[in-house]
Amino acid sequence: MTALDACPDTTTHRFPEHFRWGTATAAYQIEGAAAEDGRTPSIWDTFSRTPGKVCNGDTGDIAADHYHRVSEDIALMRQLGVTDYRFSIAWPRIQPTGRGPAVHKGLDFYRRLVDELLESGIRPVATLYHWDLPQELEDAGGWPQRETAYRFGEYAGIMAEALGDRVATWTTLNEPWCAAFLGYGNGVHAPGRTSALAALRAAHHFNLAHGLAARVLRGALPPSAEISLTLNLHTVRAHTDAPEDLDAARRIDAVGNRIFLDPVFRGRLPEDLIHDTAPVTDWSFVEDGDLETASAPIDSLGINYYSPTVVAAGTSEAPSPWAGAEQHVRFLPAPGPRTAMDWPVDADGLHELLIRLRDDLPGVPLVITENGAAYDDYADPSGEVKDPERVAYLRAHLAALHRAIEDGADVRGYFLWSLLDNFEWAYGYSKRFGIVHIDFASQRRTFKDSARWYASVIERGGLSG
Ligand code: FCB
């Protein structure tokens, strides 16, 4: 009998039976072992070594040393009681040059991870691409080149063959918006290029790569496999109902959301996006059949949500990731409290987004593949890590998610970002998203209060009080 069995049931927000409760991570952010077992540099290794790109000059060389601590980290997940674990596979561990045969030691690492998860009763959810493109492929042109999409399809086939008998849920790409527009548009992410054209070309090749990989996975995996894509859809709000502000919101929705949703779910590009981006491109890099490939059927859509975006008519400063939309759009701070990322805390935005998807994509099961918050956590003298703001953030977002499910959104699971404190991209180790605190000097792991809280949510299948 668990402690909860002895208590009166005070659950106020009960989630559906079989709801999937998980945590999420990404390879470059936690693995470390950057030069081990045949792994070669990815664009993030190169970018983080470029002076001025990442806070404090941090790199993912060691990160949370997860490569050497897999068993310890799975034991933490067992204690949390998660049903699922979302991780990503480092492409440069598998194909160091981005092409050709797989490196066995790289495959073995993920086989071991998956086997240990399964032995622990935790379902593995594998993401093929969480931003760590092999540097050689970037040197050959990167995502603005169509060849990269074909290479990604080949890599998907290798992984399906290696893990298809034991991984049931596959995500092709994580947040192609960030990878295209922050990586190639305003350059705050790797590879750090600043070209609106490169960003739009990259976005299209991500759609193509997703479709090619989905097709390969479908052919190689058992019929029961779940194939998915994770998008960081923007909850865009117009500052006022004035037509100019509404038009600013429409532009950002086109270049932030529908640029992926329409190709993937409708096999076409949004007309207004083509019109808005005419000063940058005529989209002649889209070849016959590409959009049909991009719209290969998938089984669910993953959504990463952190905060909403408020816009008005106006202009924004360059360099901007928005491929020209910045000449018509001003970004306003959303009101209310903020996390350590300076991101507004607004759980209603999650509800809003889910209701929109309920209406726009009927019949597509949804999964929250990331949600969470960074705060300035530290271990106090008694070794405890108290993070009441994170608990409040998570509670509010789970309540909003519950409300969306009651309102008819078909959401099957929730993956908390993140299991561990980690390398937070351009912020390096200066931002902590984990529910497990890491002392990076000793690599000691400590449950924050939020971890204990999340374990109790999972155990009771919902929120209480
Ligand atoms: C998302 C990324 C993830 C993490 C969170 C905070 O955009 O997918 O890797 O950095 O933001």
Boltz pocket constraint, residues with backbone or C-beta under 6 A from the ligand:
constraints:
  - pocket:
      binder: B
      contacts: [[A, 26], [A, 29], [A, 174], [A, 175], [A, 178], [A, 232], [A, 304], [A, 370], [A, 417], [A, 423], [A, 424], [A, 425], [A, 433]]
      max_distance: 6.0
